[in-house]
């Protein structure tokens, strides 16, 4: 469940703070009523509750809160990559500027997501960086002929799952 770590973290922090507050109020009330509770006994009771209940509970709660926020940020990026992949696969070709606007991010971030999807073997196609158009295409024929789909020039390997045209700057992404 998304965000459950954050919710549990907040609940634990609130529980820890409430526990120390309740014990503190109880100790003050007992001392004010003139009962047998001394200042030393009240301090010992509050210290025990703090170190045995509040500190561990708030610590675990803070850890879960931070971890949950980090996971939410990672899941948001995965959602953007999924949306990017769906846009390109459903349309066949799309302008980079359209992707940037639809995803609400920068062109550098969209480019990084494209390379990440290629590296994971989830996307094959090509992009002409000069025109800024991303094409979703089965690139099996390009892999065999190594001819640029844009200008027909001989392409060179540019990295894992990427063939680059030195003439027009087109990158072809090959799913592994």
C-alpha positions in Angstrom: 0.0 0.0 0.0 1.4 3.4 -1.0 2.3 5.7 1.8 1.7 3.2 4.6 5.2 3.7 6.0 4.5 7.4 6.3 1.2 6.9 8.0 2.6 4.3 10.5 5.5 6.6 11.2 3.2 9.6 12.0 1.0 7.4 14.2 4.1 6.1 16.1 5.4 9.6 16.6 2.1 10.8 17.9 1.8 7.8 20.2 5.2 8.4 21.7 4.5 12.1 22.3 1.1 11.4 23.8 2.6 8.7 26.1 5.2 11.1 27.6 2.6 13.9 27.8 0.1 11.7 29.7 2.8 10.4 32.1 4.0 14.0 32.7 0.5 15.3 33.4 -0.2 12.3 35.7 3.1 12.9 37.6 2.3 16.6 38.1 -1.3 15.9 39.2 -0.1 13.3 41.7 2.5 15.7 43.1 0.0 18.5 43.4 -2.5 16.4 45.2 -0.1 15.8 48.0 -0.1 12.1 47.7 3.0 10.0 48.4 4.7 10.7 45.0 7.9 12.7 45.4 9.8 14.7 42.9 12.4 12.0 42.5 9.7 9.4 41.9 8.0 11.5 39.4 11.2 12.2 37.6 12.1 8.5 37.6 8.7 7.6 36.2 8.9 10.2 33.4 12.5 9.1 32.6 11.5 5.4 32.4 8.5 6.2 30.1 10.7 8.4 28.0 13.6 6.0 27.5 11.5 2.8 27.3 8.4 3.9 25.4 8.7 7.4 23.9 12.3 7.4 22.5 12.1 4.1 20.7 8.6 4.7 19.4 9.4 8.2 18.1 12.7 6.9 16.7 11.0 4.1 14.7 8.2 6.5 13.7 10.7 9.0 12.4 12.6 6.3 10.4 9.4 5.0 8.9 8.3 8.5 8.0 11.5 9.3 6.2 11.6 6.0 4.5 8.0 6.3 3.4 8.6 9.8 1.9 11.6 8.4 0.0 9.6 5.5 -1.3 6.8 7.9 -2.4 9.3 9.9 -4.4 10.7 6.8 -6.1 7.2 5.6 -6.9 6.3 9.0 -8.4 9.3 8.7 -10.7 8.3 5.1 -11.7 4.8 6.4 -12.5 6.3 9.1 -14.7 8.4 6.5 -16.6 5.3 4.3 -17.0 3.3 7.3 -18.3 6.2 8.2 -20.7 6.3 4.6 -22.0 2.5 4.5 -22.5 2.5 7.8 -24.4 5.3 6.8 -26.8 4.0 3.3 -27.4 0.4 4.4 -27.9 1.2 7.3 -30.3 4.1 5.7 -32.2 5.9 9.0 -32.3 5.9 12.1 -30.1 7.7 15.4 -29.8 10.1 15.7 -26.9 8.5 19.1 -26.1 5.1 17.4 -25.8 6.5 14.8 -23.4 8.1 17.5 -21.3 4.8 19.3 -21.0 2.7 16.2 -20.4 5.0 14.8 -17.8 5.6 18.2 -16.1 9.4 17.8 -16.0 12.5 19.0 -17.8 13.9 17.7 -21.1 17.0 16.4 -19.3 14.8 14.4 -16.9 12.7 12.9 -19.8 16.0 12.0 -21.6 17.2 10.3 -18.5 14.0 8.3 -18.2 14.2 7.2 -21.8 17.7 5.9 -21.3 16.7 4.2 -18.1 13.8 2.5 -19.9 16.2 1.4 -22.6 18.7 0.1 -20.1 15.9 -2.0 -18.4 15.0 -3.4 -21.8 11.5 -1.9 -21.7 11.7 0.4 -24.8 13.1 0.2 -28.3 12.8 2.8 -30.9 14.8 5.9 -32.0 15.0 9.6 -31.5 16.3 12.3 -33.7 17.7 14.8 -31.1 17.9 17.6 -33.7 14.2 17.4 -34.5 13.2 16.3 -31.0 11.0 13.5 -32.1 10.9 10.1 -30.3 9.7 7.1 -32.3 8.5 3.8 -30.9 9.6 1.2 -33.4 10.7 -2.4 -33.4 14.3 -1.9 -34.2 15.3 -5.4 -35.3 16.0 -4.4 -38.9 18.1 -1.4 -37.7 20.1 -3.8 -35.5 21.0 -6.0 -38.5 21.6 -3.3 -41.2 22.9 -0.6 -38.8 21.4 2.0 -41.1 20.0 5.2 -39.7 16.2 5.4 -40.1 16.5 9.2 -40.4 19.3 9.8 -42.9 20.4 6.3 -44.0 24.0 6.7 -42.7 26.0 3.9 -41.1 25.4 3.9 -37.3 27.8 3.1 -34.5 27.2 1.6 -31.0 26.8 4.4 -28.5 26.3 2.4 -25.3 24.2 -0.4 -23.8 21.2 -0.8 -26.1 22.0 2.4 -28.0 23.2 2.9 -31.6 24.1 6.4 -32.6 24.2 8.0 -36.1 27.4 10.2 -36.3 25.8 12.2 -39.2 22.5 13.4 -38.0 22.7 12.7 -34.2 19.8 10.1 -34.1 19.9 7.6 -31.3 18.3 4.2 -31.9 17.3 2.4 -28.7 17.3 -1.4 -28.9 15.5 -3.5 -26.4 17.8 -6.2 -25.1 
